[in-house]
Amino acid sequence: MSCSLELALDRAEGALLRVLGTIERRGWNVLSVNAASTAHAYTVNVTLDGARDPETLCRQLQRLVDVREVKLLSESPLA
């Protein structure tokens, strides 16, 4: 299954690395990452591929200390 997530992160040292590490440890492959930053926050769009439930991943990411918000933008079965 392929999915796209939008995350709002605090601009803290290592925040993006913690998010990407969590995604990979949960069994997802990162296909693309697009990040933009402001003075206090990052907005990150991530496209993923994996066999697990993306809603579960969203809940797991929301528990990370620097994550403000996680949105599941799209979800599609593997072709």
C-alpha positions in Angstrom: 0.0 0.0 0.0 1.2 3.5 -0.8 0.3 6.5 1.2 1.1 10.2 1.7 1.4 11.9 5.0 1.7 15.6 5.9 3.5 16.3 9.2 4.0 19.5 11.2 7.1 19.3 13.3 8.8 21.6 15.8 12.0 23.0 14.5 14.2 21.0 16.9 17.5 19.3 16.4 17.0 15.8 15.1 13.2 16.1 14.7 13.1 15.1 11.1 15.6 12.2 11.6 13.5 10.8 14.5 10.4 10.9 12.3 12.1 9.2 9.3 13.7 6.6 11.6 10.4 5.8 13.2 8.8 5.3 9.8 11.5 2.9 8.7 11.5 1.0 12.0 7.7 0.5 11.6 8.2 -1.3 8.3 7.6 1.4 5.8 9.8 2.4 2.8 10.2 6.1 2.2 9.7 6.9 -1.5 9.9 10.7 -1.3 10.3 13.5 1.3 9.5 17.2 0.7 10.2 19.5 3.6 9.8 23.3 4.1 10.8 25.3 7.1 9.8 28.4 8.9 11.4 30.0 11.9 9.7 27.7 14.4 8.4 24.6 12.4 8.9 22.2 9.6 6.1 21.1 7.2 7.0 17.7 5.8 5.2 15.7 3.0 6.3 12.0 2.9 5.3 9.4 0.4 5.5 5.8 1.8 5.2 2.2 0.6 4.4 -0.6 3.0 2.0 -3.4 3.9 0.8 -2.0 7.3 -2.1 0.1 8.3 -1.2 3.8 7.7 -3.6 4.9 10.5 -1.5 3.0 13.0 1.7 4.8 11.7 0.0 8.1 12.1 -0.8 7.4 15.7 2.7 6.2 16.4 4.2 9.4 14.8 1.8 11.6 16.8 3.4 10.3 20.0 6.8 11.6 19.1 7.8 14.7 21.2 8.5 17.1 18.3 5.4 16.2 16.2 2.6 18.8 16.3 0.3 17.2 13.7 0.0 14.2 11.3 -2.4 14.0 8.4 -3.0 11.1 6.1 -3.4 12.7 2.7 -3.9 9.7 0.5 -3.9 6.0 0.5 -3.8 3.6 -2.4 -3.3 -0.2 -2.8 -0.2 -1.6 -4.4 -0.3 -1.9 -8.2 
